[in-house]
Structures are given as structure tokens and as C-alpha cells.
Amino acid sequence: MSLRPRPRQPIPRRRIGYAPWLLIPSSLAALFLLVPLVVIAARTPWGDFWPLISAEGSRAALWLSVKTCLASTLCCVVLGVPLAMVLAKLPDSWWARAVRTVVTLPMMLPPVVAGLALLLTWGRRGLIGQHLALFGIEIGFTTLAVIMAQTFVAMPFLVSSLEGAIRASGSHYEEAARALGASRTRTFFQVTLPVLLPAFISATAICFSRALGEFGATITFAGSLQGVTQTMPLAIYLQRQINTDQALALAIMLIMLAIAAIFGANMVAARLPGMGGVIAGSGREHRLRSEGMARAITAGGFDPDVEDTSAGEGFARPDGESAVAQAEQPAPETRRPPGSSGLSGYGTHRGASPRITIRAAVTARGAKYDVEIPGGELTAIMGPNGAGKSTMLELVAGSLQPDSGRISFDPADVTVTILQQKPLLFPHMSVQANVEFGLRCRGVGKPEARRRATSELAQVRCEALAERRPHQLSGGQAQRVAIARAMAINPDVVLLDEPMAGLDEESACQVRAQLRERLAGSGVTALLVTHDPVDAEELASRTVLIRHGRVERVTAR
């Protein structure tokens, strides 16, 4: 009996995300921008292109442009990235909007006005330049003036682009890093910048291209001295009146450099490992998972050579066993009994499990609490939306300060960590590196951090996923890795902010079981915010009911 191969199932096409009529004005806009560039390419004498480009004046202008643009881009990055970070974190007030207006103003000014402003400030008779001249320092009409002019007009492009990306990305990853013990400086360099790396690369490329094309500010502030201040835009302007062919060749070279910078930056940003904006629940993640499942279906059924790193839990192989289940078989030699830390040194519990006393009020939210949370148990916090559950959690975490009263721990010296609804695994790190992060922040050596992280992953049955990136995990897998990361630092208090809310029923059951197993007998004091009575029934030893910002009832099981 012969088995006929199953027909190949086509990968579903993506629907367009815009109204079809938008193609008409968008095509006109694209043609308006593209046709002049095509005309330049058509008029360029390609037969003499190399001799024209290799002429002494052309080579001097090309080398000076590249050199000054690299220097000005470096200045923009060193000064502009911190400025974008600060602007993105400013409150939404009139003075913050005024600061943003001043910072982006050079984008709106005619370049010649920018050059005049620089000349009146840094020139020989300028506000600052006249004092520098006393020490023999002259900036105007030098190569340094070219760099300053390019920096002045290009930095706002980097700041504006990067600030928008920072504001859009939010501060969730930074808060997760801080909760794991990272300093603000470490968070900036190891979390904020890597997470924003695609946006940073694109913004830097735009900044470089803008500096490359700068003309008005340069000729006003630096002049046009060959080999000293005559960049490619200035050389093109001068050659246009003398030798049109050479002007066209230089223009083509300038266009090619700009295209290479922007296109190359976009290609690099799109191919960064674990980056490119793949966030749980995003459209791109959905496409990756759909395409991964579609590729795994071949004429003969499941293709064992195609690893499914994107399908959710329960994606079944033909032999009936879940692909995820096969990947998650724990290594017997690395698993530890539930509740035993198996760790020595930093983070081990030094005494009784901390008891939490909450007697505090937050006037703006209409919240006033008076409750004691027993140590070494999991307490569920329940109530309708807006009742004040998350406010209580923020008070305990220390991210919100009460207007009156205080939150006290007994004993007082405690380590608090939080597990949120979204796993917030750092997308640029592997699963292993994510779990190691908190330990490394707290001074644990690399070998010991790796050992502890491996042990924690084994406890949540995710050690086989150690080298994967977060976007290659299902929702349940990511949440279990987040549990391992939170517990790796051996916290005294664990705050659980609806960690099962975004999961399907099967994944929620698995995460619930892992939490119960990991917390049992660990001596950890845990608070669980939830709307699901099943969570409270299966995990909590007591329940605190909150209504209208007040503790209405405490029920012990």
C-alpha cells in the first residue's frame, strides 16, 4: 500500500494594511523624488567617470567630506544620544516642549542662517571666538569649522529620530533591568542602547547623510578653501560653472555615498540578532510564527529538518508529541528539588521570610491601605479594575512613594523582584544571558552566574532553550524564563503582576504549575495581583480583596 504525499499548503498572503487608493499619491510622490536623480544619472558622462572623480580637486573634496562627516557624526553620537535620552524622559510640560523646539530649530533654519549664527559665535570677532583668539585659537574658515557646521545642522536629525524611538519603546525593559539590580549606567549601556540599536543605526545614518550634503552653513562659516574647507557640495557648486561633467560625476558620488549609508544601515539594523522590533504580540512576531509553521509543512508532512522556533506550545509533530515538549525535557542531573535554591553566596535567605506591613495612602489615586502580608506565603490581591491592586504592588516595589504612611519589611533588609504580565526578556540577549543578567548586576562572577542560571532554567524545564532568543519562544516559554530570571537572584519578596493574564489556558496552567513548584518551601514572600479565581485558588494561602482603594476583606485558606 503506497502513501500519497500530502499536497503542499501555500503560505497565506499578507493583506495590505492601507487603502488601495493611497497608491496613487504615494506613487506620484515617489516619482517626484526619483525622477531628478534618474536624470542626473542619465546626464552623467559615465565613460569619463573615473578620470573625473580621480582628479586632484575631486579627490581632495571627497576625502575631506568623508573625514569631516565621520568626525561630525561621532560628535553627534557622543552629544546627541544623551540629549535624545534626556528629552525623551522629560515630563509633558510647556518648558519641555520649549526645549525640544530649540533643539530641533536648526532643522528648520536656512543653512546660511545657521552658518551666520556659528560665525557670530565662534568666528574671530564672535561672542566666544574673540576670547579664543587671545590664546591663538581660530575656528572660522578651518577644517574644524566644517565639522562644527556639519554637527550643528545634522545633530537635530539624530536627536529627533532617536527621541521618537525612545518614547515609542517605553521604559519597560529599563524598569525590568532596574528591578534585577542594574544601576542606571549599566541599564543604559547594556539594555537601553542595545534595545534601541536598530533605531540608533538608522538615526546615525541619517545624521551622516545630512552632514555629507551640508552646503550653506559650511560656506558661510568655513569658506571654500580646496583641501581645507571645500567639501563635495561646495566643489559641485563651483564646478557647475566651470566643468558640468565633473560636477555631475561628483554629484553621483555624493548620491552613492548617501545611499550606501542609509541602505546599509537599514540592512544591518534589520539583521541584528534578536532585534528588529520583534516583540511579543507584534505583527512581525505573528508573521515569523506563521511562516515558520508553513515552512514546516511539506509534501510528506512535518519536515524534521526544519526547527520550529516560533510556533506556540502544543504544535504537534506527526508522532503525536509536542515539539515544545520534546525541547523541554529536563536534564535529570541539573534539576533541583522544589524550593531548594542549591545556591551559595549572594542572595541566600539569611533569616525568617519577610513580613510586609502596608500602612500608606496615595491621595491622587484615592488609595489608602492598612494590611499585613505574612512572610513565606503567597497572598493574592484581587478586586475589580481600578480598585488599586497595581498601586499596592507599586508601593511594595518602591516605584511609587506614598503621600503618607509607610511600607515596612520585617526583617528590613530585603531583595524585591517583580514578574509582570509581559515577560520583558531583553530581546538582544539569549535566554541564558537573560537569566544571568541579574546575577552579574549583583557582582556574581561569570562562571557562577552561568551555573546558577542553568540551574534555574532546569527548574522551569527550559534548559534546552538556553541559546534561543526571546522572539523564538512561545508565550508560555517566555514567561517561564522570566520566572527563572526573577528567582535567580534569590529574592526575599516576589511581586507577580498578572503573569498568566496574556496566556492561553494550557500555557497558563503550565506557568501556574511552575510558579507553585518554584515558590513552594522557598521561604519567599509573594504577592499575586490577579483577576482569575483559579490563580488564587491554586497558588495563594490567603486573599486580599480591594475595592475603591481600600482593603475590604482578607480571607485565609
VEXDREN-2710 file (C-alpha; in Angstrom, 1 decimal):
% VEXDREN-2710
k/r/px/py/pz
1/MET/0.0/0.0/0.0
2/SER/1.5/3.3/-1.1
3/LEU/1.0/6.5/0.7
4/ARG/0.3/9.5/-1.4
5/PRO/2.1/12.7/-0.4
6/ARG/0.0/15.4/1.1
7/PRO/-0.3/18.4/-1.1
8/ARG/1.9/21.4/-0.2
9/GLN/-0.1/24.0/1.6
10/PRO/0.7/27.5/0.4
11/ILE/1.9/30.2/2.8
12/PRO/-1.0/32.6/3.3
13/ARG/-0.5/36.0/1.7
14/ARG/-0.4/39.1/3.8
15/ARG/-3.1/41.6/3.3
16/ILE/-2.1/45.2/2.6
17/GLY/-2.5/47.5/5.6
18/TYR/-3.7/50.6/3.7
19/ALA/-6.4/51.8/1.4
20/PRO/-5.6/50.9/-2.2
21/TRP/-6.2/54.4/-3.5
22/LEU/-3.2/55.6/-1.4
23/LEU/-1.0/54.0/-4.1
24/ILE/-1.8/56.9/-6.5
25/PRO/-0.5/59.8/-4.4
26/SER/2.3/57.7/-3.0
27/SER/3.5/56.7/-6.5
28/LEU/3.4/60.4/-7.6
29/ALA/5.5/61.3/-4.5
30/ALA/8.0/58.6/-5.2
31/LEU/8.3/59.6/-8.9
32/PHE/8.7/63.3/-7.9
33/LEU/11.7/62.3/-5.7
34/LEU/13.2/59.7/-8.0
35/VAL/13.0/61.3/-11.5
36/PRO/15.5/64.1/-10.8
37/LEU/18.0/61.6/-9.5
38/VAL/17.5/59.4/-12.6
39/VAL/18.1/62.5/-14.8
40/ILE/21.4/63.2/-13.1
41/ALA/22.4/59.6/-13.7
42/ALA/21.4/59.8/-17.3
43/ARG/23.3/63.0/-17.9
44/THR/26.5/61.8/-16.2
45/PRO/29.4/61.0/-18.7
46/TRP/30.0/57.5/-17.5
47/GLY/32.8/57.0/-20.0
48/ASP/34.9/59.6/-18.3
49/PHE/33.5/59.0/-14.8
50/TRP/36.7/57.6/-13.2
51/PRO/39.1/60.3/-14.6
52/LEU/36.7/63.0/-13.4
53/ILE/36.4/61.5/-9.9
54/SER/40.2/60.9/-9.6
55/ALA/41.1/64.4/-10.5
56/GLU/43.1/66.2/-7.7
57/GLY/40.3/68.6/-6.8
58/SER/37.7/65.8/-6.7
59/ARG/39.9/63.5/-4.6
60/ALA/40.6/66.3/-2.1
61/ALA/36.9/67.2/-1.8
62/LEU/35.9/63.6/-1.5
63/TRP/38.5/62.8/1.2
64/LEU/37.7/66.0/3.1
65/SER/33.9/65.2/3.0
66/VAL/34.4/61.7/4.3
67/LYS/36.8/62.8/7.0
68/THR/34.7/65.7/8.3
69/CYS/31.4/63.8/8.1
70/LEU/32.8/60.9/10.2
71/ALA/34.1/63.4/12.8
72/SER/30.8/65.3/12.9
73/THR/28.8/62.1/13.1
74/LEU/30.9/61.0/16.0
75/CYS/30.3/64.3/17.7
76/CYS/26.6/64.0/17.1
77/VAL/26.5/60.5/18.6
78/VAL/28.5/61.4/21.7
79/LEU/26.5/64.5/22.4
80/GLY/23.2/63.8/20.7
81/VAL/22.4/60.3/22.1
82/PRO/22.4/61.6/25.7
83/LEU/20.4/64.6/24.7
84/ALA/17.8/62.4/23.0
85/MET/17.6/60.2/26.1
86/VAL/17.1/63.2/28.4
87/LEU/14.5/64.8/26.1
88/ALA/12.5/61.5/25.8
89/LYS/12.3/61.3/29.6
90/LEU/11.2/64.9/30.2
91/PRO/7.7/65.4/31.5
92/ASP/5.0/66.7/29.1
93/SER/5.1/70.3/30.1
94/TRP/5.5/73.7/28.3
95/TRP/9.1/74.1/29.2
96/ALA/9.9/70.6/27.9
97/ARG/8.2/71.4/24.6
98/ALA/10.2/74.7/24.5
99/VAL/13.5/72.8/25.0
100/ARG/12.5/70.4/22.1
101/THR/11.7/73.4/19.9
102/VAL/15.1/74.9/20.5
103/VAL/17.0/71.6/19.9
104/THR/15.2/70.9/16.6
105/LEU/15.3/74.6/15.4
106/PRO/18.5/74.1/13.2
107/MET/16.4/71.6/11.1
108/MET/14.1/74.5/10.2
109/LEU/16.6/77.3/9.7
110/PRO/18.1/78.0/6.3
111/PRO/21.6/76.6/6.4
112/VAL/23.1/80.0/5.6
113/VAL/21.4/81.4/8.7
114/ALA/23.0/78.5/10.7
115/GLY/26.4/79.4/9.3
116/LEU/25.9/83.1/10.2
117/ALA/25.0/82.1/13.7
118/LEU/28.1/80.0/14.0
119/LEU/30.3/82.7/12.6
120/LEU/28.9/85.3/15.0
121/THR/29.6/82.9/17.9
122/TRP/32.8/81.2/17.0
123/GLY/34.4/83.5/14.4
124/ARG/37.4/85.7/15.2
125/ARG/35.2/88.5/16.3
126/GLY/32.4/86.3/17.6
127/LEU/31.0/86.1/21.1
128/ILE/33.2/83.2/22.1
129/GLY/35.7/83.3/19.2
130/GLN/37.2/86.6/20.2
131/HIS/38.2/85.2/23.6
132/LEU/39.7/82.1/21.9
133/ALA/41.7/84.3/19.6
134/LEU/43.6/85.7/22.6
135/PHE/45.1/82.2/23.0
136/GLY/45.8/81.9/19.3
137/ILE/42.8/79.6/18.6
138/GLU/40.9/80.4/15.4
139/ILE/38.0/78.3/14.3
140/GLY/36.4/80.2/11.4
141/PHE/37.5/79.1/7.9
142/THR/39.3/76.0/9.1
143/THR/38.5/72.3/8.8
144/LEU/37.2/72.4/12.4
145/ALA/34.7/75.0/11.3
146/VAL/33.5/72.5/8.7
147/ILE/33.0/69.8/11.4
148/MET/31.1/72.3/13.6
149/ALA/28.9/73.4/10.8
150/GLN/28.0/69.8/9.9
151/THR/27.4/68.9/13.5
152/PHE/25.1/71.9/14.1
153/VAL/22.8/71.1/11.2
154/ALA/23.0/67.3/11.5
155/MET/22.6/66.7/15.2
156/PRO/18.9/67.7/15.4
157/PHE/18.1/64.9/12.8
158/LEU/19.7/62.3/15.1
159/VAL/18.2/63.7/18.2
160/SER/14.7/64.0/16.8
161/SER/14.7/60.5/15.2
162/LEU/16.2/58.8/18.3
163/GLU/14.0/60.6/20.8
164/GLY/10.9/59.4/18.9
165/ALA/12.2/55.8/19.1
166/ILE/12.9/56.1/22.8
167/ARG/9.5/57.5/23.6
168/ALA/7.8/54.8/21.4
169/SER/9.7/51.9/23.0
170/GLY/8.7/53.0/26.6
171/SER/10.7/52.2/29.7
172/HIS/9.5/48.6/30.4
173/TYR/12.9/47.0/29.7
174/GLU/14.7/49.6/31.7
175/GLU/12.4/49.0/34.7
176/ALA/12.9/45.3/34.4
177/ALA/16.7/45.8/34.4
178/ARG/16.5/48.1/37.4
179/ALA/14.3/45.6/39.3
180/LEU/17.0/43.0/38.7
181/GLY/19.6/45.2/40.4
182/ALA/21.2/47.0/37.5
183/SER/22.5/50.5/38.0
184/ARG/21.2/53.3/35.8
185/THR/24.5/53.4/33.9
186/ARG/24.6/49.7/33.4
187/THR/21.0/49.8/32.3
188/PHE/21.8/52.5/29.7
189/PHE/24.7/50.6/28.1
190/GLN/23.5/47.0/28.4
191/VAL/19.8/47.4/27.9
192/THR/18.6/50.7/26.6
193/LEU/21.2/51.1/23.8
194/PRO/21.1/47.5/22.6
195/VAL/17.3/47.5/22.5
196/LEU/17.4/50.8/20.6
197/LEU/20.3/49.7/18.4
198/PRO/18.3/49.5/15.1
199/ALA/16.9/53.0/15.6
200/PHE/20.3/54.2/16.7
201/ILE/21.9/52.8/13.5
202/SER/19.2/54.4/11.3
203/ALA/19.4/57.7/13.0
204/THR/23.2/57.8/12.7
205/ALA/23.0/57.0/9.0
206/ILE/20.5/59.9/8.5
207/CYS/22.8/62.2/10.5
208/PHE/25.9/61.2/8.4
209/SER/24.0/61.7/5.2
210/ARG/22.8/65.2/6.3
211/ALA/26.3/66.2/7.2
212/LEU/27.6/64.8/3.9
213/GLY/25.2/67.2/2.0
214/GLU/25.7/70.3/4.1
215/PHE/26.5/73.4/2.0
216/GLY/25.1/76.7/3.3
217/ALA/26.4/76.7/6.8
218/THR/29.8/75.4/5.6
219/ILE/30.4/78.1/3.0
220/THR/29.3/80.8/5.4
221/PHE/31.3/79.7/8.4
222/ALA/34.2/77.9/6.8
223/GLY/34.5/79.3/3.3
224/SER/35.7/77.2/0.3
225/LEU/39.4/76.5/0.5
226/GLN/40.5/73.5/-1.5
227/GLY/41.8/70.7/0.7
228/VAL/40.9/72.7/3.9
229/THR/37.1/73.5/3.8
230/GLN/36.0/72.7/0.3
231/THR/33.7/69.7/0.7
232/MET/31.9/67.8/-2.1
233/PRO/28.8/70.0/-2.1
234/LEU/31.0/73.1/-2.4
235/ALA/33.1/71.5/-5.1
236/ILE/29.9/70.6/-7.0
237/TYR/28.6/74.2/-6.8
238/LEU/31.9/75.6/-8.1
239/GLN/32.4/73.0/-10.8
240/ARG/28.9/73.6/-12.1
241/GLN/30.0/76.9/-13.5
242/ILE/33.3/75.6/-14.9
243/ASN/33.0/71.9/-15.7
244/THR/29.5/70.5/-15.7
245/ASP/30.7/66.9/-16.3
246/GLN/32.9/67.0/-13.2
247/ALA/30.0/68.5/-11.2
248/LEU/27.7/65.6/-12.4
249/ALA/30.4/63.0/-11.5
250/LEU/30.8/64.5/-8.0
251/ALA/27.0/64.6/-7.6
252/ILE/26.7/60.9/-8.5
253/MET/29.5/60.1/-6.0
254/LEU/27.7/62.0/-3.3
255/ILE/24.4/60.3/-4.0
256/MET/26.1/56.9/-3.9
257/LEU/27.7/57.6/-0.5
258/ALA/24.3/58.7/0.9
259/ILE/22.5/55.6/-0.5
260/ALA/25.2/53.3/0.8
261/ALA/25.0/54.9/4.3
262/ILE/21.2/54.8/4.6
263/PHE/20.5/51.5/2.8
264/GLY/23.4/49.8/4.5
265/ALA/22.3/51.0/7.9
266/ASN/18.8/49.7/7.4
267/MET/20.1/46.3/6.2
268/VAL/22.3/46.0/9.3
269/ALA/19.5/47.1/11.6
270/ALA/17.1/44.5/10.1
271/ARG/19.5/41.7/10.5
272/LEU/20.6/42.2/14.1
273/PRO/20.2/39.0/16.1
274/GLY/17.0/39.1/18.2
275/MET/16.3/42.7/17.2
276/GLY/14.2/44.5/14.5
277/GLY/11.3/45.2/16.8
278/VAL/10.1/41.6/17.4
279/ILE/8.0/42.0/20.5
280/ALA/5.6/39.5/21.9
281/GLY/2.2/40.1/20.2
282/SER/3.6/42.2/17.4
283/GLY/2.7/41.7/13.8
284/ARG/6.2/40.7/12.8
285/GLU/6.3/38.0/15.5
286/HIS/3.0/36.7/14.2
287/ARG/4.4/36.6/10.6
288/LEU/7.5/34.8/11.8
289/ARG/5.5/32.2/13.6
290/SER/3.1/31.7/10.7
291/GLU/5.9/31.4/8.2
292/GLY/7.8/29.0/10.4
293/MET/4.8/26.7/10.7
294/ALA/4.1/26.9/7.0
295/ARG/7.7/26.0/6.1
296/ALA/7.5/23.0/8.4
297/ILE/4.6/21.6/6.3
298/THR/6.0/19.7/3.3
299/ALA/4.6/17.2/0.8
300/GLY/5.3/14.4/3.2
301/GLY/4.0/16.2/6.3
302/PHE/6.3/17.6/9.0
303/ASP/9.9/18.2/7.9
304/PRO/12.2/17.2/10.7
305/ASP/15.0/19.3/9.3
306/VAL/13.0/22.5/9.9
307/GLU/13.3/23.5/13.5
308/ASP/10.1/25.2/14.8
309/THR/11.4/28.0/16.9
310/SER/8.3/30.1/16.5
311/ALA/5.2/28.0/16.9
312/GLY/3.5/28.2/20.2
313/GLU/3.2/25.4/22.7
314/GLY/1.3/22.4/21.6
315/PHE/2.4/22.5/18.0
316/ALA/2.2/18.7/17.4
317/ARG/4.5/16.6/15.4
318/PRO/3.0/13.7/13.4
319/ASP/4.2/11.2/16.0
320/GLY/1.8/12.9/18.5
321/GLU/4.4/14.5/20.7
322/SER/4.5/18.3/21.1
323/ALA/7.6/19.9/19.5
324/VAL/7.9/22.1/22.6
325/ALA/7.6/19.1/24.9
326/GLN/10.5/17.4/23.2
327/ALA/12.6/20.6/23.5
328/GLU/11.7/21.0/27.2
329/GLN/12.7/17.6/28.6
330/PRO/14.6/18.4/31.7
331/ALA/18.1/17.2/32.3
332/PRO/17.9/15.0/35.4
333/GLU/21.3/15.8/36.6
334/THR/20.6/19.6/36.7
335/ARG/17.2/19.7/38.3
336/ARG/16.8/20.6/41.9
337/PRO/14.0/19.7/44.4
338/PRO/11.2/22.3/44.5
339/GLY/12.1/25.1/46.9
340/SER/15.7/24.3/47.3
341/SER/17.9/27.0/46.0
342/GLY/21.1/24.9/45.6
343/LEU/23.0/28.2/45.7
344/SER/25.6/29.6/48.0
345/GLY/26.8/33.1/48.5
346/TYR/24.9/36.2/47.4
347/GLY/21.1/36.2/47.7
348/THR/20.5/33.3/50.0
349/HIS/18.0/33.9/52.7
350/ARG/19.6/35.0/56.0
351/GLY/16.6/34.5/58.3
352/ALA/12.8/34.4/58.6
353/SER/10.8/35.2/55.5
354/PRO/10.0/38.9/55.4
355/ARG/6.6/40.1/56.7
356/ILE/5.2/43.2/54.9
357/THR/3.2/45.9/56.6
358/ILE/1.4/48.3/54.3
359/ARG/0.0/51.4/56.0
360/ALA/0.1/54.0/53.4
361/ALA/-2.0/56.4/51.3
362/VAL/-1.7/57.7/47.7
363/THR/-4.0/60.7/47.5
364/ALA/-4.0/61.2/43.8
365/ARG/-5.2/57.6/43.3
366/GLY/-7.7/57.6/46.1
367/ALA/-5.9/54.7/47.8
368/LYS/-5.4/54.1/51.5
369/TYR/-4.2/50.7/52.7
370/ASP/-3.8/49.1/56.1
371/VAL/-2.9/45.4/55.8
372/GLU/-0.2/43.0/56.9
373/ILE/1.2/40.4/54.5
374/PRO/2.5/37.3/56.3
375/GLY/6.0/36.1/55.4
376/GLY/6.8/33.0/53.5
377/GLU/3.4/32.7/51.8
378/LEU/1.8/33.8/48.6
379/THR/-1.0/36.3/49.0
380/ALA/-3.4/37.0/46.2
381/ILE/-4.6/40.6/45.7
382/MET/-8.0/40.7/43.9
383/GLY/-10.6/43.3/43.0
384/PRO/-12.2/45.0/40.0
385/ASN/-10.3/47.1/37.5
386/GLY/-9.2/50.4/39.0
387/ALA/-9.6/49.2/42.6
388/GLY/-6.0/49.9/43.5
389/LYS/-4.3/46.5/43.1
390/SER/-1.4/47.7/41.0
391/THR/-1.0/50.7/43.2
392/MET/-0.4/48.4/46.2
393/LEU/2.2/46.5/44.2
394/GLU/4.0/49.6/43.1
395/LEU/4.2/50.8/46.8
396/VAL/5.8/47.5/47.8
397/ALA/8.1/47.6/44.8
398/GLY/9.2/51.1/45.8
399/SER/8.4/52.5/42.3
400/LEU/5.7/54.7/43.9
401/GLN/6.1/56.7/47.0
402/PRO/3.1/57.2/49.4
403/ASP/1.9/60.6/50.3
404/SER/1.5/59.5/53.9
405/GLY/2.4/56.4/55.9
406/ARG/5.0/53.8/55.0
407/ILE/5.7/50.2/53.8
408/SER/7.9/48.2/56.2
409/PHE/9.5/44.9/56.0
410/ASP/10.5/42.6/58.8
411/PRO/13.4/41.9/58.6
412/ALA/14.1/45.2/56.9
413/ASP/17.0/44.2/54.5
414/VAL/15.1/42.5/51.6
415/THR/15.6/41.9/47.9
416/VAL/12.4/42.6/45.9
417/THR/11.8/41.5/42.3
418/ILE/8.7/41.7/40.1
419/LEU/7.3/39.4/37.4
420/GLN/4.9/41.2/35.1
421/GLN/2.2/40.2/32.6
422/LYS/4.7/40.6/29.8
423/PRO/7.9/38.6/30.3
424/LEU/10.1/41.6/29.2
425/LEU/13.0/39.4/28.3
426/PHE/15.8/41.5/26.8
427/PRO/15.5/40.9/23.0
428/HIS/19.2/41.2/22.3
429/MET/20.2/38.6/24.8
430/SER/19.9/34.8/24.7
431/VAL/17.7/33.0/27.3
432/GLN/20.8/32.1/29.2
433/ALA/22.1/35.7/29.2
434/ASN/18.7/37.0/30.3
435/VAL/18.8/34.7/33.4
436/GLU/22.4/35.6/34.2
437/PHE/21.8/39.3/33.9
438/GLY/20.5/40.0/37.4
439/LEU/23.3/37.8/39.0
440/ARG/26.0/39.7/37.0
441/CYS/24.5/43.0/38.1
442/ARG/24.8/41.9/41.7
443/GLY/28.5/41.0/41.5
444/VAL/28.3/37.3/40.9
445/GLY/31.2/36.0/38.8
446/LYS/30.6/34.8/35.3
447/PRO/31.1/31.0/35.9
448/GLU/28.9/31.0/39.0
449/ALA/26.3/33.1/37.2
450/ARG/26.2/30.6/34.4
451/ARG/25.8/27.7/36.8
452/ARG/23.0/29.4/38.7
453/ALA/21.2/30.4/35.5
454/THR/21.4/26.9/34.1
455/SER/20.0/25.5/37.4
456/GLU/17.1/28.0/37.4
457/LEU/16.3/27.2/33.8
458/ALA/16.3/23.5/34.7
459/GLN/13.7/24.1/37.4
460/VAL/11.3/25.6/34.9
461/ARG/12.1/23.0/32.3
462/CYS/13.6/25.5/29.9
463/GLU/17.3/24.5/29.9
464/ALA/17.1/23.2/26.3
465/LEU/16.1/26.7/25.3
466/ALA/19.2/28.4/26.7
467/GLU/20.7/29.6/23.4
468/ARG/17.4/30.8/21.9
469/ARG/16.4/34.4/21.6
470/PRO/13.2/35.7/23.2
471/HIS/11.4/36.1/19.9
472/GLN/11.9/32.4/19.3
473/LEU/9.9/31.4/22.4
474/SER/6.2/30.9/22.8
475/GLY/4.3/32.9/25.4
476/GLY/4.4/30.2/28.0
477/GLN/8.1/29.5/27.4
478/ALA/9.0/33.2/27.7
479/GLN/7.0/33.6/31.0
480/ARG/8.8/30.5/32.5
481/VAL/12.1/32.0/31.5
482/ALA/11.0/35.2/33.2
483/ILE/10.3/33.2/36.4
484/ALA/13.8/31.7/36.2
485/ARG/15.3/35.2/35.7
486/ALA/13.4/36.6/38.7
487/MET/14.2/33.7/41.0
488/ALA/17.9/33.5/40.0
489/ILE/18.7/36.4/42.3
490/ASN/17.1/34.6/45.3
491/PRO/14.7/37.4/46.1
492/ASP/13.1/37.7/49.5
493/VAL/9.9/39.2/48.1
494/VAL/8.4/38.4/44.7
495/LEU/5.7/40.6/43.2
496/LEU/3.5/38.9/40.5
497/ASP/1.5/41.3/38.3
498/GLU/-0.9/39.1/36.5
499/PRO/1.8/36.9/34.9
500/MET/-0.8/34.5/33.4
501/ALA/-3.1/37.1/32.0
502/GLY/-1.8/37.1/28.5
503/LEU/-1.5/33.3/28.1
504/ASP/-3.8/30.7/26.6
505/GLU/-5.4/28.2/29.1
506/GLU/-2.8/25.4/28.5
507/SER/0.2/27.8/28.9
508/ALA/-1.4/29.5/31.9
509/CYS/-1.7/26.1/33.6
510/GLN/1.9/25.3/32.9
511/VAL/3.2/28.6/34.2
512/ARG/0.9/28.3/37.2
513/ALA/2.4/24.9/38.0
514/GLN/5.9/26.2/37.6
515/LEU/5.2/29.1/39.9
516/ARG/3.7/26.8/42.5
517/GLU/6.7/24.4/42.3
518/ARG/9.3/27.1/42.4
519/LEU/7.8/29.0/45.3
520/ALA/6.9/26.1/47.5
521/GLY/9.1/25.9/50.5
522/SER/11.5/28.6/49.2
523/GLY/10.7/31.0/52.1
524/VAL/9.8/33.7/49.6
525/THR/7.0/36.2/50.4
526/ALA/4.9/36.6/47.3
527/LEU/2.1/39.0/46.2
528/LEU/0.0/38.0/43.2
529/VAL/-2.3/40.5/41.5
530/THR/-4.9/38.6/39.6
531/HIS/-8.5/38.6/38.3
532/ASP/-8.6/34.9/37.9
533/PRO/-10.0/33.0/40.9
534/VAL/-8.2/29.9/39.7
535/ASP/-4.9/31.6/40.3
536/ALA/-5.9/32.5/43.8
537/GLU/-7.3/29.0/44.5
538/GLU/-4.3/27.1/43.3
539/LEU/-1.4/29.4/44.4
540/ALA/-2.5/31.6/47.3
541/SER/-2.7/30.8/51.0
542/ARG/-4.8/34.0/51.6
543/THR/-6.6/36.6/49.5
544/VAL/-6.8/40.3/50.0
545/LEU/-9.9/41.9/48.3
546/ILE/-9.5/45.6/47.4
547/ARG/-12.4/47.9/46.4
548/HIS/-12.2/51.7/45.8
549/GLY/-8.6/51.8/47.1
550/ARG/-9.4/50.2/50.4
551/VAL/-8.8/46.7/51.8
552/GLU/-12.3/45.3/52.1
553/ARG/-11.6/41.8/53.2
554/VAL/-8.7/39.4/54.0
555/THR/-9.5/35.7/53.6
556/ALA/-7.2/32.9/54.7
557/ARG/-7.5/29.4/53.3
END
